[in-house]
């Protein structure tokens, strides 16, 4: 494990323990004995009113996939890019999710 990865894991563990100290009743063990947060209990404790929610089968997996890093890069397609030498405008073709992941990390605050 890299130093940055270890540091992030330590920070996450510290936050979980701080949260657990405040809301111990929200932590329950699942069938495998792993400690999990019961968000329904947390909502009750925080007096959160019911809300409308957009949900679908596979939503959780889609959320994980959206946060997963991609190894792909944006590279110019000079034949389809107009006035590349002057504008550096890029024609993009490919998977939407991969592009959004790249744009979030590499193009943040660089696009007009």
DSSP file (Angstrom, degrees, kcal/mol; ACC not computed):
  #  RESIDUE AA STRUCTURE BP1 BP2  ACC     N-H-->O    O-->H-N    N-H-->O    O-->H-N    TCO  KAPPA ALPHA  PHI   PSI    X-CA   Y-CA   Z-CA
    1    1 A X              0   0    0      0, 0.0     2,-0.0     0, 0.0     0, 0.0   0.000 360.0 360.0 360.0 133.7    0.0    0.0    0.0
    2    2 A X     >  -     0   0    0      1,-0.1     4,-2.5     4,-0.0     5,-0.2  -0.262 360.0-110.6 -73.3 163.9    1.4    3.4   -1.0
    3    3 A X  H  > S+     0   0    0      1,-0.2     4,-2.4     2,-0.2     5,-0.1   0.896 119.1  48.0 -61.5 -42.2    1.9    6.2    1.6
    4    4 A X  H  > S+     0   0    0      2,-0.2     4,-2.3     1,-0.2    -1,-0.2   0.897 112.3  49.6 -65.9 -40.5   -1.0    8.3    0.2
    5    5 A X  H  > S+     0   0    0      2,-0.2     4,-2.2     1,-0.2    -2,-0.2   0.901 112.0  47.8 -65.1 -41.6   -3.3    5.3    0.1
    6    6 A X  H  X S+     0   0    0     -4,-2.5     4,-2.6     2,-0.2    -2,-0.2   0.896 111.2  51.4 -65.5 -41.4   -2.4    4.4    3.7
    7    7 A X  H  X S+     0   0    0     -4,-2.4     4,-2.3     2,-0.2    -2,-0.2   0.907 110.7  48.1 -62.9 -42.7   -2.9    8.0    4.8
    8    8 A X  H  X S+     0   0    0     -4,-2.3     4,-2.4     2,-0.2    -2,-0.2   0.902 111.9  49.6 -65.1 -41.3   -6.4    8.1    3.1
    9    9 A X  H  X S+     0   0    0     -4,-2.2     4,-2.6     2,-0.2    -2,-0.2   0.907 110.8  50.0 -64.1 -41.8   -7.3    4.8    4.8
   10   10 A X  H  X S+     0   0    0     -4,-2.6     4,-2.3     2,-0.2    -2,-0.2   0.903 111.1  49.3 -62.2 -41.8   -6.2    6.2    8.2
   11   11 A X  H  X S+     0   0    0     -4,-2.3     4,-2.3     2,-0.2    -2,-0.2   0.905 111.2  49.3 -64.8 -41.9   -8.2    9.3    7.7
   12   12 A X  H  X S+     0   0    0     -4,-2.4     4,-2.5     2,-0.2    -2,-0.2   0.924 111.2  49.5 -62.8 -44.5  -11.3    7.3    6.7
   13   13 A X  H  X S+     0   0    0     -4,-2.6     4,-2.3     1,-0.2    -2,-0.2   0.895 110.1  51.4 -61.3 -40.7  -10.9    5.1    9.8
   14   14 A X  H  X S+     0   0    0     -4,-2.3     4,-2.1     2,-0.2    -1,-0.2   0.911 111.1  47.6 -63.1 -42.7  -10.6    8.2   12.0
   15   15 A X  H  X S+     0   0    0     -4,-2.3     4,-2.6     2,-0.2    -2,-0.2   0.907 110.7  51.4 -65.8 -41.5  -13.8    9.6   10.6
   16   16 A X  H  X S+     0   0    0     -4,-2.5     4,-2.8     1,-0.2    -2,-0.2   0.923 110.8  48.2 -62.0 -44.1  -15.7    6.4   11.0
   17   17 A X  H  X S+     0   0    0     -4,-2.3     4,-1.9     2,-0.2    -1,-0.2   0.882 111.5  50.1 -64.9 -38.0  -14.6    6.1   14.6
   18   18 A X  H  X S+     0   0    0     -4,-2.1     4,-1.3     2,-0.2    -2,-0.2   0.914 113.1  46.5 -65.1 -42.3  -15.6    9.8   15.2
   19   19 A X  H  X S+     0   0    0     -4,-2.6     4,-2.8     1,-0.2    -2,-0.2   0.901 111.0  52.4 -64.3 -42.0  -19.0    9.1   13.6
   20   20 A X  H  < S+     0   0    0     -4,-2.8    -1,-0.2     1,-0.2    -2,-0.2   0.847 104.9  55.7 -64.9 -34.6  -19.4    5.9   15.6
   21   21 A X  H  < S+     0   0    0     -4,-1.9     3,-0.3     1,-0.2    -1,-0.2   0.853 114.7  39.5 -65.6 -34.0  -18.7    7.8   18.9
   22   22 A X  H  < S+     0   0    0     -4,-1.3    -2,-0.2    -3,-0.2     2,-0.2   0.883 131.9  23.5 -82.2 -40.8  -21.5   10.2   18.1
   23   23 A X    ><  +     0   0    0     -4,-2.8     3,-1.6     1,-0.1     4,-0.3  -0.521  66.6 155.5-125.8  63.2  -24.0    7.7   16.7
   24   24 A X  G >  S+     0   0    0     -3,-0.3     3,-1.4     1,-0.3    -1,-0.1   0.823  71.6  63.5 -62.1 -30.7  -23.1    4.2   18.1
   25   25 A X  G 3  S+     0   0    0      1,-0.3    -1,-0.3    -3,-0.1    16,-0.1   0.639  91.5  66.3 -70.0 -12.8  -26.7    2.9   17.6
   26   26 A X  G <  S+     0   0    0     -3,-1.6    12,-3.3    -6,-0.1     2,-0.6   0.629  83.2  88.8 -81.1 -13.7  -26.4    3.3   13.8
   27   27 A X  E <   +A   37   0A   0     -3,-1.4     2,-0.3    -4,-0.3    10,-0.2  -0.766  53.2 164.6 -93.8 123.4  -23.7    0.6   13.6
   28   28 A X  E     -A   36   0A   0      8,-2.7     8,-3.5    -2,-0.6     2,-0.4  -0.926  35.5-115.4-132.2 156.0  -25.0   -2.9   13.1
   29   29 A X  E     -A   35   0A   0     -2,-0.3     6,-0.2     6,-0.2     2,-0.0  -0.771  27.0-141.9 -93.6 137.7  -23.3   -6.1   12.0
   30   30 A X    >   -     0   0    0      4,-2.5     3,-1.9    -2,-0.4    -1,-0.1  -0.176  42.4 -79.1 -83.3-174.3  -24.4   -7.7    8.7
   31   31 A X  T 3  S+     0   0    0      1,-0.3    -1,-0.1     2,-0.1    -2,-0.0   0.772 132.8  50.7 -59.8 -27.8  -24.8  -11.5    8.2
   32   32 A X  T 3  S-     0   0    0      2,-0.1    -1,-0.3     1,-0.0     3,-0.1   0.482 120.4-107.1 -89.6  -2.3  -21.0  -11.9    7.7
   33   33 A X  S <  S+     0   0    0     -3,-1.9     2,-0.3     1,-0.3    -2,-0.1   0.497  72.0 143.5  90.9   4.0  -20.2  -10.0   10.9
   34   34 A X        -     0   0    0      1,-0.1    -4,-2.5    -5,-0.0     2,-0.3  -0.612  55.4-116.0 -79.8 135.6  -19.0   -6.9    9.1
   35   35 A X  E     +A   29   0A   0     -2,-0.3     2,-0.3    -6,-0.2    -6,-0.2  -0.564  42.3 175.9 -73.9 128.0  -19.9   -3.6   10.8
   36   36 A X  E     -A   28   0A   0     -8,-3.5    -8,-2.7    -2,-0.3     2,-0.5  -0.890  32.4-112.7-129.9 158.2  -22.2   -1.5    8.6
   37   37 A X  E     -A   27   0A   0     -2,-0.3     2,-0.9   -10,-0.2   -10,-0.2  -0.826  20.6-146.6 -91.6 129.0  -24.1    1.8    9.0
   38   38 A X     >  -     0   0    0    -12,-3.3     4,-1.8    -2,-0.5     3,-0.4  -0.839  13.0-170.4 -94.1 102.1  -27.9    1.5    9.1
   39   39 A X  H  > S+     0   0    0     -2,-0.9     4,-2.5     1,-0.2    -1,-0.2   0.746  80.9  62.6 -69.9 -23.5  -28.9    4.7    7.4
   40   40 A X  H  > S+     0   0    0      2,-0.2     4,-1.9     1,-0.2    -1,-0.2   0.914 105.5  46.3 -66.0 -41.4  -32.6    4.2    8.3
   41   41 A X  H  > S+     0   0    0     -3,-0.4     4,-2.5     2,-0.2    -2,-0.2   0.917 112.0  51.8 -64.4 -42.7  -31.7    4.4   12.0
   42   42 A X  H  X S+     0   0    0     -4,-1.8     4,-2.3     1,-0.2    -2,-0.2   0.915 107.8  51.7 -60.5 -43.7  -29.5    7.5   11.3
   43   43 A X  H  <>S+     0   0    0     -4,-2.5     5,-2.7     1,-0.2     4,-0.4   0.900 110.3  49.3 -60.3 -41.0  -32.4    9.2    9.5
   44   44 A X  H ><5S+     0   0    0     -4,-1.9     3,-1.0     3,-0.2    -2,-0.2   0.933 111.0  49.1 -63.2 -45.4  -34.6    8.5   12.5
   45   45 A X  H 3<5S+     0   0    0     -4,-2.5    -2,-0.2     1,-0.3    -1,-0.2   0.859 115.1  44.2 -62.5 -35.7  -32.1    9.9   14.9
   46   46 A X  T 3<5S-     0   0    0     -4,-2.3    -1,-0.3    -5,-0.2    -2,-0.2   0.436 109.7-124.3 -88.7   0.0  -31.6   13.1   12.8
   47   47 A X  T < 5 +     0   0    0     -3,-1.0     2,-0.4    -4,-0.4    -3,-0.2   0.900  43.3 178.6  57.1  44.0  -35.4   13.4   12.3
   48   48 A X      < -     0   0    0     -5,-2.7    -1,-0.2    -6,-0.1     3,-0.1  -0.649  22.6-131.9 -79.7 127.3  -35.0   13.4    8.5
   49   49 A X        -     0   0    0     -2,-0.4    -1,-0.1     1,-0.1    -5,-0.0  -0.365  33.6 -85.2 -74.9 158.7  -38.4   13.6    6.8
   50   50 A X        -     0   0    0     -2,-0.1     2,-0.3     1,-0.0    -1,-0.1  -0.326  50.1-167.6 -62.9 145.2  -39.3   11.2    4.0
   51   51 A X        -     0   0    0     -3,-0.1     2,-0.3    -2,-0.0    -1,-0.0  -0.884  25.8-105.1-130.5 163.2  -38.1   12.3    0.5
   52   52 A X        -     0   0    0     -2,-0.3     2,-0.4     2,-0.0     0, 0.0  -0.708  40.8-165.4 -85.8 141.0  -38.7   11.2   -3.0
   53   53 A X        -     0   0    0     -2,-0.3     2,-0.7     2,-0.0    -2,-0.0  -0.989  21.1-139.9-136.2 138.2  -35.9    9.2   -4.5
   54   54 A X        +     0   0    0     -2,-0.4     2,-0.3     2,-0.0    -2,-0.0  -0.856  41.5 160.3 -93.7 118.0  -34.9    8.2   -8.0
   55   55 A X        +     0   0    0     -2,-0.7     2,-0.3     4,-0.0    -2,-0.0  -0.943  18.0 173.6-140.4 158.8  -33.7    4.6   -7.9
   56   56 A X    >   -     0   0    0     -2,-0.3     3,-1.8     0, 0.0     2,-0.3  -0.975  46.2 -78.9-156.4 162.3  -33.1    1.6  -10.1
   57   57 A X  T 3  S+     0   0    0     -2,-0.3    -2,-0.0     1,-0.3     0, 0.0  -0.517 120.1  23.3 -66.1 128.4  -31.6   -1.8   -9.9
   58   58 A X  T 3> S+     0   0    0     -2,-0.3     4,-2.3     3,-0.0    -1,-0.3   0.476  81.9 127.0  93.3   3.9  -27.9   -1.5  -10.2
   59   59 A X  H <> S+     0   0    0     -3,-1.8     4,-2.1     1,-0.2     5,-0.1   0.899  73.3  50.8 -61.2 -41.6  -27.8    2.2   -8.9
   60   60 A X  H  > S+     0   0    0     -4,-0.3     4,-2.1     1,-0.2    -1,-0.2   0.928 111.5  46.9 -63.0 -45.6  -25.2    1.4   -6.2
   61   61 A X  H  > S+     0   0    0      1,-0.2     4,-2.6     2,-0.2    -1,-0.2   0.885 110.7  53.3 -63.3 -38.7  -22.9   -0.4   -8.7
   62   62 A X  H  X S+     0   0    0     -4,-2.3     4,-2.2     1,-0.2    -1,-0.2   0.882 107.6  51.4 -63.7 -38.1  -23.3    2.6  -11.1
   63   63 A X  H  X S+     0   0    0     -4,-2.1     4,-1.2     2,-0.2    -2,-0.2   0.915 110.8  47.4 -65.3 -43.2  -22.3    5.0   -8.4
   64   64 A X  H  X S+     0   0    0     -4,-2.1     4,-1.0     1,-0.2     3,-0.4   0.918 111.9  50.8 -62.5 -43.5  -19.2    2.9   -7.6
   65   65 A X  H  < S+     0   0    0     -4,-2.6     3,-0.4     1,-0.2    -2,-0.2   0.878 105.6  56.1 -63.4 -38.0  -18.3    2.8  -11.3
   66   66 A X  H  < S+     0   0    0     -4,-2.2    -1,-0.2     1,-0.2    -2,-0.2   0.829 110.6  44.7 -64.4 -31.3  -18.7    6.5  -11.7
   67   67 A X  H  < S+     0   0    0     -4,-1.2    -1,-0.2    -3,-0.4    -2,-0.2   0.624  90.4 104.3 -87.8 -13.8  -16.2    7.1   -9.0
   68   68 A X  S  < S-     0   0    0     -4,-1.0     2,-0.0    -3,-0.4    33,-0.0  -0.455  77.5-113.8 -70.0 138.5  -13.7    4.5  -10.3
   69   69 A X        -     0   0    0     -2,-0.1     2,-0.4     1,-0.0    -1,-0.1  -0.339  25.4-141.2 -69.3 152.2  -10.7    6.0  -12.1
   70   70 A X        -     0   0    0      2,-0.1    -1,-0.0    28,-0.1     0, 0.0  -0.892   9.3-149.1-113.5 148.3  -10.2    5.4  -15.8
   71   71 A X        +     0   0    0     -2,-0.4     2,-0.1     2,-0.1    -1,-0.1   0.396  66.1 108.6 -92.2   2.5   -6.9    4.8  -17.5
   72   72 A X        -     0   0    0     26,-0.0     2,-0.3     1,-0.0    -2,-0.1  -0.404  52.6-155.6 -82.3 157.9   -8.0    6.5  -20.7
   73   73 A X        -     0   0    0     -2,-0.1     2,-0.5     2,-0.0    -2,-0.1  -0.906  19.1-115.5-129.7 155.7   -6.8    9.8  -22.0
   74   74 A X        +     0   0    0     -2,-0.3     2,-0.4    28,-0.1    18,-0.1  -0.808  37.4 175.1 -89.4 130.0   -8.2   12.5  -24.2
   75   75 A X        -     0   0    0     -2,-0.5     2,-0.0     2,-0.0    -2,-0.0  -0.996  34.3-101.4-135.4 144.4   -6.1   13.0  -27.4
   76   76 A X        -     0   0    0     -2,-0.4     2,-0.9     1,-0.1     3,-0.1  -0.327  15.8-149.8 -68.2 141.5   -6.9   15.2  -30.3
   77   77 A X    >>  -     0   0    0     14,-0.3     4,-1.6     1,-0.2     3,-1.3  -0.847  17.8-169.7-106.0  90.1   -8.4   13.8  -33.4
   78   78 A X  T 34 S+     0   0    0     -2,-0.9     6,-0.2     1,-0.3    -1,-0.2   0.790  77.8  59.1 -59.4 -33.7   -6.8   16.4  -35.7
   79   79 A X  T 34 S+     0   0    0      1,-0.2    -1,-0.3    -3,-0.1    -3,-0.0   0.842 116.0  34.4 -65.3 -32.0   -8.8   15.4  -38.8
   80   80 A X  T <4 S+     0   0    0     -3,-1.3     2,-0.4    11,-0.1    -2,-0.2   0.602  98.5  93.3 -98.6 -14.0  -12.1   16.2  -37.0
   81   81 A X  S >< S-     0   0    0     -4,-1.6     3,-0.6    10,-0.1     2,-0.4  -0.663  74.1-131.4 -83.3 132.6  -10.9   19.1  -34.9
   82   82 A X  T 3  S-     0   0    0     -2,-0.4     7,-0.4     1,-0.2     5,-0.2  -0.705  79.1 -12.2 -89.2 131.4  -11.5   22.5  -36.5
   83   83 A X  T >>>S+     0   0    0     -2,-0.4     4,-3.2     4,-0.1     3,-1.2   0.878  77.1 173.7  51.0  45.7   -8.7   25.0  -36.6
   84   84 A X  H <>5S+     0   0    0     -3,-0.6     4,-1.3     1,-0.3    -2,-0.1   0.875  71.5  54.7 -51.7 -45.3   -6.7   22.9  -34.1
   85   85 A X  H 345S+     0   0    0      1,-0.2    -1,-0.3     2,-0.1    -2,-0.1   0.786 120.4  30.6 -63.6 -27.7   -3.5   25.0  -34.4
   86   86 A X  H <45S+     0   0    0     -3,-1.2    -2,-0.2     3,-0.0    -1,-0.2   0.854 134.0  22.5 -97.3 -43.0   -5.4   28.2  -33.5
   87   87 A X  H  <5S-     0   0    0     -4,-3.2    -3,-0.2    -5,-0.2    -2,-0.1   0.760  76.6-144.9-100.9 -27.8   -8.3   27.1  -31.2
   88   88 A X     << +     0   0    0     -4,-1.3     2,-0.2    -5,-0.6    -4,-0.1   0.713  41.2 162.2  60.5  22.3   -7.2   23.8  -29.7
   89   89 A X        -     0   0    0     -7,-0.4     2,-0.5    -6,-0.2    -1,-0.2  -0.494  27.3-145.2 -68.1 142.8  -10.8   22.8  -29.8
   90   90 A X        -     0   0    0     -2,-0.2     2,-0.5    -3,-0.1   -14,-0.1  -0.941   9.2-143.3-119.9 131.6  -11.2   19.0  -29.5
   91   91 A X        -     0   0    0     -2,-0.5     2,-0.5   -14,-0.2   -14,-0.3  -0.809  26.6-153.2 -85.5 126.7  -13.7   16.7  -31.2
   92   92 A X        +     0   0    0     -2,-0.5     2,-0.4   -12,-0.1   -16,-0.1  -0.892  21.3 168.7-111.9 131.4  -14.6   14.0  -28.7
   93   93 A X        +     0   0    0     -2,-0.5     2,-0.3     2,-0.0    -2,-0.0  -0.993  37.2  62.4-138.3 131.4  -15.8   10.5  -29.6
   94   94 A X  S    S-     0   0    0     -2,-0.4     2,-0.3     4,-0.0    -2,-0.0  -0.977  86.0 -13.0 152.7-164.1  -16.0    7.7  -27.2
   95   95 A X     >  -     0   0    0     -2,-0.3     4,-2.2     1,-0.1     5,-0.2  -0.517  50.5-142.3 -73.5 130.2  -17.8    6.5  -24.0
   96   96 A X  H  > S+     0   0    0     -2,-0.3     4,-2.7     1,-0.2     5,-0.2   0.912  99.2  51.0 -59.0 -45.7  -19.6    9.2  -22.2
   97   97 A X  H  > S+     0   0    0      1,-0.2     4,-2.2     2,-0.2    -1,-0.2   0.913 109.9  49.3 -63.2 -43.1  -18.8    7.9  -18.7
   98   98 A X  H  > S+     0   0    0      1,-0.2     4,-2.3     2,-0.2    -1,-0.2   0.924 112.2  48.9 -61.1 -43.2  -15.1    7.7  -19.5
   99   99 A X  H  X S+     0   0    0     -4,-2.2     4,-3.3     1,-0.2     5,-0.2   0.925 110.0  50.6 -62.7 -43.6  -15.1   11.2  -20.9
  100  100 A X  H  X S+     0   0    0     -4,-2.7     4,-2.3     1,-0.2    -1,-0.2   0.880 109.8  50.9 -63.1 -36.8  -16.9   12.6  -17.8
  101  101 A X  H  X S+     0   0    0     -4,-2.2     4,-1.6    -5,-0.2    -1,-0.2   0.928 114.2  44.0 -63.8 -44.4  -14.4   10.9  -15.5
  102  102 A X  H  X>S+     0   0    0     -4,-2.3     4,-3.6     1,-0.2     5,-0.8   0.929 113.4  50.6 -65.7 -45.6  -11.5   12.4  -17.5
  103  103 A X  H  X5S+     0   0    0     -4,-3.3     4,-1.0     1,-0.2     5,-0.3   0.894 107.6  54.4 -61.0 -40.2  -13.1   15.8  -17.7
  104  104 A X  H  <5S+     0   0    0     -4,-2.3    -1,-0.2    -5,-0.2    -2,-0.2   0.899 121.8  27.7 -61.4 -40.8  -13.8   15.8  -13.9
  105  105 A X  H  <5S+     0   0    0     -4,-1.6    -2,-0.2    -5,-0.1    -1,-0.2   0.887 133.2  27.0 -91.9 -41.0  -10.1   15.2  -13.1
  106  106 A X  H  <5S+     0   0    0     -4,-3.6    -3,-0.2    -5,-0.2    -2,-0.1   0.765 125.8  38.2 -96.8 -27.3   -8.1   16.7  -16.0
  107  107 A X  S >X<S+     0   0    0     -4,-1.0     3,-2.6    -5,-0.8     4,-0.7   0.359  74.6 140.0-108.5   5.5  -10.3   19.4  -17.4
  108  108 A X  T 34 S-     0   0    0      1,-0.3    -4,-0.1    -5,-0.3    -3,-0.0  -0.294  85.0  -3.9 -55.7 126.2  -11.8   20.8  -14.2
  109  109 A X  T 34 S+     0   0    0      2,-0.1    -1,-0.3     1,-0.1    -2,-0.0   0.635 114.7  93.8  62.6  18.4  -11.9   24.7  -14.5
  110  110 A X  T <4  +     0   0    0     -3,-2.6     2,-0.5     1,-0.0    -2,-0.2   0.484  65.0  82.9-110.7  -7.5  -10.1   24.5  -17.9
  111  111 A X     <        0   0    0     -4,-0.7    -2,-0.1     1,-0.1    -4,-0.0  -0.846 360.0 360.0-104.6 131.6  -13.2   24.5  -20.1
  112  112 A X              0   0    0     -2,-0.5    -1,-0.1    -3,-0.0     0, 0.0   0.448 360.0 360.0 -81.5 360.0  -15.0   27.8  -21.0
